[in-house]
Each structure stands twice: as C-alpha cells, then as structure tokens.
Amino acid sequence: MKSCKVEGCDRPVAGRGLCHMHYKRWARHGDPEVTMVKKECKVAGCERRHFCKGYCEPHYRRMRKEKALEEEINQINQQNKI
C-alpha cells in the first residue's frame, strides 16, 4: 500500500498521493502542510481572531444584534404604512 507523499507521513494514500488529512488540507487551503490559517477580524483596528463571517466574536454578535433590530424596525414601519 502506498503512503502519503508528505515527508514524515506514513498514512495510506486517499487521493492525489496524499493521506486523507493532507488531502483535506490541500483542498481547503491549497497546501497540504498548512495546519491553521490565522485570520483576523475585518473591523479596522481590531486584532482579535476571526470567529464567523470575517468578524471576531464581539463584532459578529454586535453586527447580528444590529441587523435584527434593523429588520424589526423595518417590519414595524411596513405595518404602520398599511
């Protein structure tokens, strides 16, 4: 049985000459040896780690809360127009 082509890995080949783990890393990041891509929050000046949709956890929760409030206000305004 063939083993993974990544140096030091002796797991069996799953696809493209890579074991399952290294194949998934290649498919996700384009490099089978990447272990973790460090992303930062996309809010200017914030250096916290990415949590969801490009935001850190506090900014993501704030954005969701503001969006929910905005949708509620729009819904009330539409009801008042009827």
N, C-alpha and C positions, 0 to 999 in steps of 0.2 A: 504494500500500500504506500502511495506517495505521501510525503509530508509537506507541510506548508513551506512556501519559498521564502518566508521572512526569516532572517537569520536568528537562530536560537529557538525557533518554534518547531516542535516536532509533532504537532497535532495533524490529523489526517486532512487531506485536501477536500474542500467543499465546492469551490469554483474558482476559476482563473488562477489556479495554482496556490490559492490561499485557503487557510482553515476558515471555519465559519466566523470566528471573531474578527480575524483580519479582513475577511471579505466584507463584513458589515461595516467596518471602519472605512474601508476603501469606498464602498458605496455611499456612505454618509458624508465623508469628508474629502474624498479623493486621494487619500493617503492611508495605507494600511497600518502605519505606525503611529498615527495620531491617537492620543489617549483621551484628551479633553480639549475642546476648543473653548477658550475663555472669552466670553462676551460680556461687555459692559452695558449698562443701562443707556438707552439712546437719548435720555434727557441731558441737555448740555450741562456740564459741570458735575454730573453725578458719576461717581466711580464704583458704585455698587455693582455686584454681579447680576447678570441677566436672569430674570425669573420667568417671564412669559411675554410673548409678542414684542420683544425688544426692550421691555421695561424691567427695572428691579421690582421687588415685591411691593414696597410702599407706593411707588409711582404707578404700578399696574392697578393696585387696589383703588387709588385715588381716581385714576382715569375711568375705571369701571363704575365707581360711585357717581362721578360727574356725568357720565353717559346715561346712567339710569335716571338721574334727576332730570336731565335734559329731555329724555324720552317721556317722562311723566308730565313735565310742563307742556310739551307739545301735545300730548294726549288731552290734557285739560283744556288747552286753548282750542283744539279742534271741537271738543264737546260744547264749548261756550259759543262757537260760531253757528251751531245748529239751531 
